[in-house]
Every structure is written in C-alpha cells, then in structure tokens.
C-alpha cells in the first residue's frame, strides 16, 4: 500500500465524532457512511462527505488497482446511481471526464456530499461481496476518494443490518460503528467484514491476535481452526525472532468461510482477508485453508513491512509493477508450506509433494528457459486475476512467480545449510532487522531493492561471490537449479515418472460427441508441438486406431515405448485434415521422495540431521 505521513492521527483517535472535524489537519476528514438497504440484491449505499474544499471542481475517483493485487480491476464498473449535493441537499452538477471519475463543483459552503450505489457479489480479497447474510468489503472496490485530499483523515460509519457485527483493522472511534484511518492509503489497505461474526482472540506479549469468523459449521471446528492458527502465528514468529509491532497492538484475521465465498487470501498491514467455501475441518486431503493462513500471516513481515521499493508509493490508478514478486510472493509461498510441515500439519509425503510441484514447474515450463524470475515478476499485471478475451500463450511463456520463487527459496535454503551452516531463516531475520523492523508513520523507513537482497545474502553467508553468482544465475538469469544435487544432502531423491504418454493424455479432452480435442496450447518441445498440432485440433486417428474415447487413446499408448514414431491424422479448427508423424515421449514430471523410500538408496546420519534441522519446529511446538 502507499504510505503518507499524517502526524495528528494520535489526537484524532481520542476525539469524538463531532470534534474530529475541528482537530483534523490538513483539512476536515473525509466522512463515509455505509448502509445496506438492498443487501438481498448485493447492493450497498455509500455517502461520502468532502468538506472544507477550495473553489473549483472536485475530482472524485474509484480506484483501478488494489494493494496486494498487481493488475487492473476498474472498480468503477460496479458504481451507479451517483448523486452529488451540498449540505442543503441541493443537487450539484456532475461531469464524467473518464470512466473512473466524476467532477463536481462544491456548493457555496465548500462541501460535496457524494452518494452512490455499490454492487458487489464476489466475496474474496479483491472485490466486494454483499448479501443478506454478510458484507465483505475490499476498500478500493468500495470507497471513492478525491484527488488532492489523500492525506486527510478518513472516518467511516457503518450501518449494519440487525445481528451484524463489524471486524476490521481500522481503529474504532468513540461512536459505535465508527472507524478511523489516518489517511486514504491506510483506509484503502483496510478490508471490512460484517455479519454474524464470532471473534476469538489471544495475547502474544502485549499484542492481541484475533480471528473474526463467519462460518455455518460447528463451533468446535472454529475452535480447532483458531488453535492451529495460533500455532502458525508462533511458528512464523520464531522464524523472524519476533512479531511485528502491529498498529494499535492488534492483528485481525478476517475469516469469511461462508458457502458463497470464493477461495482467496489477501494480506494487509494489520489484517488479512481469508475467504473459502471449504469447511474448516483439518482433513488430510485438503488443508488449503490452513495453507492460506500460513501464507498470508507471513506477509505481515514479508511485503507489508519488508517491502520492495518499487511498490512505493502505491498508485491506485495504474498497475503497480515490481521486480521482486519472486521474493515477496515466492519466498512467502515456500515458508507457508514449510511452516505447515514444521508443525506436522503436513506429513513428509504431503510436503515433498509441494517440493515436487516447485521442481516440476521450474524444470518443465518452457517459459522458465526464456524469462528470469525478475521478468516473471513483471508479468504479474497479466497474471494476477487479470481477465482477457483473447487467448494467450502462457503455457509456453509464463511461469508463476509463486512457484518459481518457492523453488529459488528451496535452492537457497539448502545451499545455505550445506555450504555455510546457516539457513534461509537467518537470511529472513537479517532482512527483517534492516528493512522491516523499523517503521514510521505506518510505513517502513527503508524499502529494499534487488541489489539490497543480494548484499544482505552476502553478509549472512559471508561470501559475497556466492551471493552475486546466485542472483546472476537464478534471479536475474535463467539458469535452472540442480535440484537433484541440492536435495540429496537432505536425504531427498528426484525420481522420474517415466510414464509414456501421460503428458499427451493431459493435453486432450473428449467432448460429448467423442471427439479427441487438444484442449490447451501444446508446449514447446512436446511431441504434439513438434508435429505442428495446436489447441483446438482434433486427433482423429493415432497409429491406425480411430480415437473416440480415452480408452482408445490409452490402448494405443500401451503398445509403444518412448521415442516411438507413429502416424496421426488431425483435423484443424479450420476443418483441414492432415496426416503427420508424431514422436511419443515420456511424461517429464518427477517426484521428490525420501531416499529411504527409493530402491537401492539409504538415509545416512548427515542427511538425517540436516533434514531434521530443516523441517523441525523453530518454536519448539
């Protein structure tokens, strides 16, 4: 989020509502009132008072981007029934200079009351979800703002439906339902959850951690989920050596676990949005809700306080591009999964499956051969929940900065442990001490650059040459980590799948008419790609066999060995039939397994010790 200084916030917090306008500087606070007269149809009514205005038009805007997201969302599309008046309810003329703005000339009293209806039917970390049961508000998707007034304090009054409670990182004022933010940027980074909320809290030193939950399952499931969340908080605290000093000594998990929620997580400075329709039961098949908790809380250090310089200041009207998402998101992805293993929420098999995904993504994604981790971070504008009508070639050009960054974190962690008797934990602690711990006016005093990350790595391992080489190869360059060599000291083996045709089977699907259609872009280097077969093409005959079902396809593949050449007849989307040669290849994916589970391999004491140190709880849990 963008951070601006507002020195008088402390005095505002002790002032009542009426006195706020008299003490605020550099101008009267912007006041919002949020009500839900038509929640059943996903609407809220928002009234915003801009007062103490100079003469001339006031430009009111809706944001186009949101803290924590890296693409455009154009929230103005869900704003309508806009009316502007003065304090005497006299209508003021509105001009629409662009799709995201409204120009209004203040009345004689220097005030604009800007009213609009907001539609929202997606409960996640980016948008707004409103219904009779609850409201989940991401601030940039909900609140308008005025150019030139960004440093003013903001006051928000919620008028919830009967039975609803309110949860947010915003600080309550003296009046029920009223909340304060020191400036627009803080408001925009503060999601709000309303509904029949159950709140559980506990103390970590002098700070309060709370879980505000909407859930229709048994209360015992919420209790167990909160207990596990408490363990996650303490395990991540142990990684850095301390908790951040949360503003107002409070951190809030906003858990929207209703059936209408969309799976998501979104970090904020002193809170996080957690949305999922999945139950809170801790079952072995799906622990994604806990994984989201672990990932998002780690962001309280990494990205909210240890913050890349190129995300400062945050601009709500454009894409905010960063070169460091491989670190901000990818290292967070690594630690979110590692923490669950350290707490034994994951067993070895589950965690090694995560590692297998990171290794396979890096080794088998064509995009990784052409673009560096920095390049992939810059692609976030087109990846991070962005929407487009035209097809893209992401299968061949893109690798997720989450999985790519997690793979880099894995490679670095193991190298630090083997070669330098230190760890990625120590590296994160060093970054925290230099860039995250020192905060001022709700912002880090110093944000980092890519050269900073390299410099600190050299200091931690006491080998600047290694740090420079690592960044040149894996961050700025396109070298592939040698995972087979890196994982072996921890007693892990990279085992090839060696399944003929599995990759081919994953790239096709059968429609209702029994046609075998290539369903995705064929990947560079695959047999389909080399044969000139593309997405949407129909495989009619393979090795003399008409293909009308998955059984037909499997039957043909079973007769062959890797590198066999067969004839294939294909009909293109344009209706052109052609016959060509197709090379059958093995599935390139691998599995990461403990060496003691691999034939003719054993776990030696050094491997066991390293693995134990790596995967054991740092908090003694």
C-alpha positions in Angstrom: 0.0 0.0 0.0 1.1 3.6 -0.5 2.0 5.3 2.8 1.8 9.0 3.5 2.5 10.9 6.7 -0.3 12.0 8.9 1.1 13.3 12.2 -2.1 14.2 14.0 -3.6 10.7 13.9 -2.9 10.2 17.6 -5.0 13.2 18.6 -7.8 12.2 16.2 -8.1 8.8 17.9 -9.0 10.5 21.3 -11.5 12.9 19.7 -15.2 12.2 19.4 -17.1 12.3 16.1 -18.2 16.0 16.3 -14.8 17.2 17.4 -12.9 15.4 14.7 -13.6 18.0 12.0 -12.3 20.7 14.2 -9.0 19.0 15.0 -8.2 17.4 11.7 -5.4 18.7 9.6 -4.5 19.5 6.8 -8.3 19.6 6.3 -11.5 18.2 7.6 -11.7 14.4 7.5 -13.4 12.7 4.6 -16.5 11.0 6.1 -18.1 7.8 4.7 -21.4 6.3 5.7 -22.1 2.7 4.5 -25.6 1.2 4.7 -27.2 -1.9 3.2 -30.8 -1.2 2.3 -30.8 -3.7 -0.6 -28.4 -6.3 0.6 -30.5 -9.1 -0.8 -29.6 -7.8 -4.3 -26.0 -7.3 -3.4 -26.1 -3.5 -3.1 -24.8 -1.0 -0.6 -25.4 2.7 -0.4 -22.4 4.8 0.3 -22.4 8.5 1.2 -19.2 10.5 1.2 -18.8 14.0 2.6 -15.9 16.1 1.3 -15.8 19.4 3.2 -13.6 22.4 3.6 -13.0 22.4 -0.1 -11.4 25.2 -2.2 -13.2 26.6 -5.1 -13.2 24.8 -8.4 -14.2 21.3 -9.5 -13.5 18.3 -7.1 -12.4 15.2 -8.9 -13.9 12.1 -7.3 -12.5 8.7 -8.4 -12.8 5.0 -7.9 -9.6 3.0 -7.7 -8.4 0.9 -10.6 -5.9 -1.2 -8.6 -5.7 -2.6 -5.1 -2.9 -3.2 -2.6 -1.8 -6.8 -2.8 -3.0 -7.2 -6.3 -0.8 -6.5 -9.3 -3.3 -6.0 -12.2 -6.2 -3.6 -13.1 -9.7 -4.2 -11.9 -11.6 -1.0 -12.6 -13.8 -0.9 -9.6 -15.9 1.9 -11.1 -17.8 -0.7 -13.1 -19.9 -1.5 -10.0 -20.8 2.1 -9.1 -24.0 3.6 -10.2 -27.0 5.9 -9.2 -24.5 8.7 -8.5 -25.8 11.9 -6.9 -24.0 14.9 -5.6 -25.5 17.5 -3.3 -24.5 20.3 -1.0 -25.3 20.4 2.8 -28.8 21.7 2.0 -29.5 18.8 -0.3 -29.2 21.0 -3.4 -28.1 18.9 -6.4 -24.7 19.7 -7.8 -23.7 19.3 -11.4 -21.6 16.2 -12.3 -19.3 15.8 -15.2 -17.8 12.5 -16.2 -14.3 13.1 -17.7 -13.3 9.4 -17.9 -14.8 6.1 -16.9 -13.3 6.2 -13.4 -14.0 9.8 -12.3 -16.7 12.4 -11.6 -16.0 16.2 -11.5 -18.2 18.1 -9.0 -18.1 21.8 -8.2 -18.7 22.4 -4.5 -21.6 24.4 -3.2 -21.2 27.8 -1.5 -20.4 26.0 1.8 -17.4 24.3 0.3 -18.9 20.8 0.7 -19.7 17.9 -1.7 -21.9 15.1 -0.5 -21.2 12.3 -3.0 -23.7 9.4 -2.9 -23.7 6.2 -4.9 -24.9 2.6 -5.0 -22.2 -0.1 -4.9 -22.8 -3.6 -6.3 -20.8 -6.5 -5.1 -21.3 -10.2 -5.5 -17.9 -11.7 -5.1 -16.6 -12.4 -1.6 -12.8 -12.5 -1.9 -9.8 -10.4 -1.2 -10.1 -8.1 -4.2 -13.8 -7.3 -4.7 -17.0 -6.8 -2.7 -19.5 -9.4 -1.6 -22.9 -8.3 -0.2 -26.0 -10.3 0.6 -28.5 -10.7 3.4 -26.0 -12.8 5.3 -22.9 -10.7 5.3 -20.8 -8.0 3.6 -17.1 -8.4 2.7 -15.6 -5.1 1.6 -12.2 -4.7 0.0 -11.8 -0.9 0.5 -10.5 0.1 -3.0 -13.5 -1.7 -4.5 -15.9 0.1 -2.2 -14.8 3.6 -1.4 -14.4 6.6 -3.7 -11.8 9.3 -3.0 -11.0 12.8 -4.2 -7.7 13.9 -5.8 -5.8 16.3 -3.6 -7.4 15.1 -0.3 -5.4 11.8 0.0 -3.6 12.9 3.2 -6.8 13.8 5.1 -8.0 11.5 7.8 -11.0 9.3 7.0 -13.9 8.4 9.2 -16.2 5.5 8.2 -19.6 4.9 9.8 -21.2 1.5 9.2 -24.9 1.0 9.5 -25.0 -2.8 9.6 -28.1 -5.0 9.3 -29.6 -6.4 12.6 -27.4 -9.1 14.1 -24.3 -8.0 12.2 -21.0 -7.3 13.9 -18.0 -5.5 12.3 -14.4 -6.6 12.1 -11.6 -4.6 10.6 -8.0 -3.4 11.2 -9.4 0.2 11.3 -9.4 1.7 14.7 -12.8 2.2 16.4 -13.7 5.8 17.4 -15.9 6.7 20.3 -19.2 6.1 18.5 -20.5 2.6 17.8 -19.9 1.6 14.2 -17.5 4.4 13.6 -13.9 3.8 12.5 -10.9 6.0 11.7 -8.0 5.8 9.3 -5.1 8.3 9.3 -5.3 8.9 5.6 -6.8 7.5 2.4 -3.9 5.0 1.8 -4.5 3.3 5.2 -8.2 3.1 4.6 -7.6 1.5 1.2 -5.5 -1.2 2.9 -8.2 -2.0 5.5 -10.8 -4.6 4.5 -14.0 -4.9 6.5 -16.1 -7.9 7.3 -19.7 -7.6 8.5 -22.2 -10.3 9.6 -22.9 -12.7 12.5 -19.2 -12.8 13.3 -17.6 -14.9 16.0 -14.4 -13.5 17.3 -11.7 -15.5 19.2 -8.6 -13.7 20.4 -5.4 -14.4 22.3 -2.4 -12.4 23.6 1.1 -12.6 22.2 3.0 -10.5 24.7 1.3 -7.1 24.7 -0.3 -7.6 21.4 -3.7 -9.1 20.5 -4.2 -11.6 17.7 -7.9 -12.2 16.8 -9.8 -14.4 14.3 -13.1 -12.9 13.3 -15.1 -15.7 11.6 -18.2 -16.2 9.5 -18.9 -19.9 9.4 -22.0 -22.1 9.5 -20.3 -25.2 10.6 -19.9 -26.5 14.2 -18.4 -24.1 16.7 -15.9 -26.8 17.6 -14.4 -26.6 14.1 -13.8 -22.9 14.5 -12.2 -23.5 17.9 -9.8 -26.1 16.5 -9.0 -23.8 13.5 -8.1 -20.9 15.8 -5.9 -23.2 17.9 -4.0 -24.2 14.8 -3.8 -20.6 13.6 -2.3 -19.8 17.0 0.5 -22.4 16.4 1.1 -20.9 12.9 1.5 -17.4 14.3 4.0 -18.6 16.9 6.0 -20.7 14.4 6.3 -17.8 12.0 7.2 -15.5 14.9 10.1 -17.9 15.7 11.4 -17.6 12.1 11.9 -13.8 12.5 12.6 -13.8 16.2 9.6 -11.5 17.0 6.2 -10.3 15.9 5.9 -7.0 14.0 4.7 -4.2 16.2 1.2 -4.1 14.9 -0.6 -0.7 14.7 -2.8 -0.3 17.7 -1.3 -3.6 19.1 -3.8 -5.7 17.2 -3.8 -8.1 14.2 -7.1 -9.4 12.8 -7.8 -12.5 10.6 -11.0 -11.8 8.7 -12.3 -15.3 8.0 -15.2 -15.4 5.5 -15.9 -19.1 5.4 -19.5 -19.0 4.1 -20.7 -21.1 1.2 -20.8 -18.1 -1.2 -17.1 -17.2 -0.6 -14.5 -17.5 -3.4 -11.2 -19.1 -2.3 -8.7 -16.4 -1.8 -6.3 -14.7 0.7 -5.1 -11.1 0.7 -2.6 -9.6 3.0 -2.9 -6.2 4.7 -0.8 -4.3 7.2 -2.5 -5.5 10.3 -5.1 -8.0 9.0 -5.7 -10.4 6.2 -8.8 -11.5 4.2 -9.4 -15.2 4.2 -12.2 -16.4 2.0 -13.2 -20.0 1.3 -16.3 -22.1 0.9 -14.5 -25.2 2.2 -15.1 -26.5 5.7 -12.7 -25.7 8.5 -12.1 -29.4 9.2 -8.4 -30.3 9.3 -8.6 -33.3 6.9 -5.6 -34.8 5.2 -7.0 -34.4 1.7 -7.3 -30.6 1.8 -5.6 -28.3 4.2 -5.8 -25.3 1.8 -7.5 -23.1 4.4 -4.6 -23.5 6.8 -2.1 -23.0 4.0 -3.7 -19.7 3.2 -3.5 -18.6 6.9 0.2 -19.5 6.9 0.9 -17.7 3.7 -1.0 -14.5 4.5 0.3 -14.1 8.0 3.9 -14.5 6.8 3.2 -11.4 4.7 2.9 -9.4 7.9 6.7 -9.4 7.7 7.5 -10.1 4.0 5.9 -7.5 1.8 3.9 -5.5 4.3 7.0 -4.4 6.3 9.9 -5.9 4.4 8.7 -4.1 1.3 10.1 -3.7 -2.2 10.9 -0.2 -3.1 9.2 -0.4 -6.5 5.8 -0.8 -4.8 6.3 2.6 -3.0 4.3 4.7 -3.4 1.2 2.6 -4.4 -0.7 4.2 -7.2 -4.5 3.4 -7.3 -4.9 4.4 -10.9 -2.4 2.0 -12.6 -0.7 -1.3 -12.5 1.9 -1.4 -9.8 4.8 -3.4 -11.2 7.5 -4.9 -9.0 10.7 -6.8 -9.9 10.7 -8.6 -6.6 7.5 -10.7 -6.6 9.6 -13.9 -6.8 10.7 -12.9 -3.3 7.7 -11.1 -1.9 5.3 -13.9 -3.0 7.5 -16.8 -3.9 9.5 -16.9 -0.6 6.2 -16.5 1.3 4.8 -19.4 -0.7 7.8 -21.5 0.4 7.5 -20.6 4.0 3.8 -21.0 4.1 4.2 -24.7 3.2 7.4 -25.2 5.2 5.6 -23.9 8.4 2.8 -26.5 8.0 5.5 -29.3 7.8 7.4 -27.9 10.8 4.1 -28.1 12.8 3.4 -31.6 11.4 0.2 -30.4 9.9 1.7 -31.8 6.7 3.5 -35.2 6.9 6.6 -35.7 4.8 4.8 -37.1 1.8 2.5 -34.0 1.7 5.4 -31.6 1.9 7.6 -33.5 -0.5 4.6 -33.3 -3.0 4.8 -29.5 -2.7 8.5 -29.6 -3.5 7.8 -31.9 -6.4 5.5 -29.2 -7.8 8.1 -26.5 -7.5 10.7 -28.7 -9.1 8.4 -29.8 -12.0 7.3 -26.2 -12.7 10.8 -25.0 -12.9 12.2 -27.9 -15.0 9.3 -28.4 -17.4 7.8 -24.9 -18.0 9.2 -23.6 -21.3 8.8 -20.0 -20.0 11.5 -20.6 -17.4 14.0 -21.1 -20.2 13.3 -17.7 -21.7 12.5 -15.4 -18.8 14.2 -14.8 -15.4 12.5 -14.5 -12.0 12.5 -10.7 -12.4 10.9 -11.0 -15.8 8.2 -13.2 -14.4 7.5 -10.7 -11.6 6.9 -8.1 -14.2 4.3 -10.2 -15.9 2.0 -10.1 -12.8 -0.1 -7.4 -14.5 -1.3 -10.1 -17.0 -1.5 -13.0 -14.5 -2.8 -11.8 -11.1 -6.5 -12.3 -11.6 -6.4 -10.3 -14.8 -9.0 -11.1 -17.4 -8.8 -11.1 -21.2 -11.0 -12.4 -24.0 -8.2 -13.2 -26.4 -6.2 -16.5 -25.8 -2.7 -16.2 -24.6 0.4 -18.4 -24.9 1.1 -18.5 -21.2 1.8 -22.3 -21.3 5.0 -21.5 -23.2 5.9 -18.1 -22.0 5.0 -17.8 -18.3 5.9 -19.5 -15.0 4.2 -18.4 -11.8 6.4 -16.2 -9.7 4.9 -18.0 -6.7 6.2 -21.4 -7.7 9.3 -20.1 -9.3 10.1 -18.0 -6.2 9.4 -21.0 -3.9 11.9 -23.1 -6.0 14.5 -20.4 -5.6 13.9 -20.2 -1.9 14.2 -24.0 -1.6 17.5 -24.0 -3.6 18.9 -21.2 -1.5 17.8 -22.6 1.9 19.5 -25.9 1.2 22.7 -24.3 -0.2 23.0 -22.1 2.9 22.5 -25.1 5.2 25.0 -27.4 3.4 27.8 -24.9 2.4 27.6 -22.2 5.1 26.0 -23.8 8.1 23.3 -21.1 8.2 19.8 -21.0 6.7 17.1 -19.1 4.9 15.6 -18.3 8.4 18.8 -16.4 9.2 18.6 -14.5 5.9 15.0 -13.5 6.6 15.9 -12.4 10.0 18.7 -10.2 8.6 16.3 -8.6 6.1 13.7 -8.0 8.9 16.3 -6.2 11.0 17.4 -3.9 8.2 14.2 -3.3 6.3 11.2 -4.4 8.2 11.5 -3.8 11.9 11.9 0.0 11.8 8.6 1.5 10.9 7.5 5.1 11.0 4.1 6.7 10.2 2.6 3.3 9.2 5.4 2.6 6.7 8.9 1.0 6.5 11.6 3.6 6.9 13.7 1.9 4.2 12.3 -0.3 1.4 14.6 -2.8 -0.4 15.9 -3.2 -3.9 17.1 -6.3 -5.7 20.8 -5.3 -5.0 19.9 -5.0 -1.3 18.6 -8.6 -1.3 21.9 -9.7 -2.8 24.0 -7.6 -0.5 22.3 -9.0 2.7 22.7 -12.6 1.4 26.4 -12.0 1.0 26.6 -10.7 4.6 24.6 -13.7 6.0 26.7 -16.4 4.3 29.9 -14.3 4.5 30.5 -15.0 0.8 29.7 -12.1 -1.5 30.9 -14.0 -4.5 28.3 -16.7 -3.9 25.6 -14.2 -3.4 26.4 -12.4 -6.7 26.6 -15.7 -8.5 23.3 -16.9 -7.1 21.5 -13.8 -8.1 23.1 -13.7 -11.6 22.1 -17.3 -12.2 18.7 -17.7 -10.6 17.2 -14.3 -10.1 18.5 -12.1 -13.0 19.4 -15.1 -15.1 17.6 -18.2 -16.4 19.7 -21.0 -15.0 17.9 -24.0 -13.6 18.8 -25.0 -10.1 20.3 -28.5 -9.9 17.6 -29.9 -7.7 18.9 -33.5 -7.8 22.2 -32.3 -6.3 20.6 -29.8 -3.9 18.0 -32.1 -2.4 20.3 -35.1 -1.9 22.1 -33.7 1.3 18.7 -33.5 2.9 18.0 -37.2 2.0 15.7 -36.4 -0.9 15.8 -38.0 -4.3 14.3 -36.7 -7.6 12.7 -39.7 -9.2 11.5 -39.5 -12.9 7.9 -40.5 -13.5 8.7 -42.5 -16.7 5.0 -42.8 -17.7 4.6 -43.0 -21.5 2.0 -40.7 -23.0 0.8 -39.2 -19.7 1.7 -35.7 -21.0 -0.3 -36.4 -24.2 -3.3 -37.5 -22.2 -3.3 -34.3 -20.1 -3.3 -32.1 -23.2 -6.5 -33.6 -24.7 -10.1 -34.0 -23.7 -13.2 -35.7 -25.2 -16.3 -33.7 -26.0 -19.9 -35.0 -25.9 -19.5 -36.3 -29.5 -16.5 -38.4 -28.6 -14.0 -36.1 -30.4 -10.5 -36.1 -29.1 -9.6 -32.4 -28.9 -6.3 -30.8 -27.9 -7.6 -28.6 -25.1 -4.5 -26.5 -24.2 -1.7 -24.8 -26.0 0.8 -27.5 -26.9 4.1 -26.9 -25.0 7.4 -26.2 -26.7 9.4 -29.4 -27.0 6.5 -31.8 -26.7 5.7 -34.3 -29.5 2.4 -32.5 -30.3 4.2 -29.2 -30.6 6.9 -30.6 -32.9 4.3 -32.2 -35.1 2.6 -28.9 -35.6 -0.6 -29.8 -33.7 -2.2 -26.9 -31.8 -5.0 -26.1 -29.4 -8.4 -27.0 -30.8 -7.2 -29.6 -33.3 -8.9 -33.0 -33.3 -6.9 -36.2 -33.2 -8.9 -38.5 -35.5 -6.6 -41.5 -35.9 -3.5 -42.4 -33.9 -1.3 -45.3 -35.1 -4.1 -46.6 -37.3 -6.7 -46.6 -34.5 -9.7 -44.2 -34.6 -9.7 -42.3 -31.3 -13.2 -41.9 -29.9 -12.6 -42.3 -26.1 -9.9 -42.1 -23.5 -9.8 -45.9 -23.6 -8.9 -45.8 -27.3 -6.1 -43.4 -26.6 -4.7 -45.4 -23.7 -4.9 -48.6 -25.7 -2.6 -47.2 -28.4 -0.1 -45.7 -26.0 0.2 -49.0 -24.1 1.6 -50.7 -27.3 4.5 -48.3 -27.6 7.8 -47.3 -25.9 9.3 -43.9 -25.5 10.6 -42.2 -28.7 8.4 -44.4 -30.9 7.2 -42.7 -34.0 3.5 -43.1 -35.1 1.3 -41.6 -37.7 -1.5 -39.3 -36.6 -4.4 -37.9 -38.5 -5.6 -34.5 -37.3 -8.4 -32.1 -38.2 -7.6 -28.5 -37.5 -10.1 -25.9 -36.2 -10.5 -24.7 -39.8 -11.6 -28.1 -40.9 -8.4 -29.1 -42.7 -7.3 -32.7 -42.3 -3.7 -33.7 -42.4 -1.5 -36.7 -41.5 1.9 -36.4 -39.9 4.4 -38.2 -37.8 4.2 -37.9 -34.0 7.0 -38.8 -31.6 5.7 -40.4 -28.4 7.5 -39.2 -25.3 7.6 -39.9 -21.6 5.9 -37.8 -19.0 8.7 -35.3 -18.0 7.4 -34.9 -14.4 9.3 -36.1 -11.4 8.6 -37.0 -7.8 10.6 -35.9 -4.8 10.8 -38.7 -2.3 12.8 -39.6 0.8 15.8 -41.6 -0.2 14.9 -44.3 2.3 11.8 -45.0 0.2 13.7 -45.3 -3.0 15.1 -48.6 -4.1 18.9 -49.1 -3.5 19.1 -45.8 -1.6 19.6 -45.3 2.2 19.5 -42.3 4.5 22.8 -41.6 6.2 23.2 -39.7 9.6 24.3 -36.4 8.0 21.3 -36.4 5.7 19.0 -37.2 8.6 20.5 -34.4 10.7 20.1 -31.8 8.0 16.6 -32.8 7.2 15.6 -32.8 10.9 17.1 -29.3 11.4 15.3 -28.0 8.3 11.9 -29.4 9.0 11.7 -29.2 12.8 9.6 -26.6 14.6 11.6 -23.4 15.4 9.2 -22.6 18.2 9.5 -25.9 19.9 6.0 -26.9 19.1 
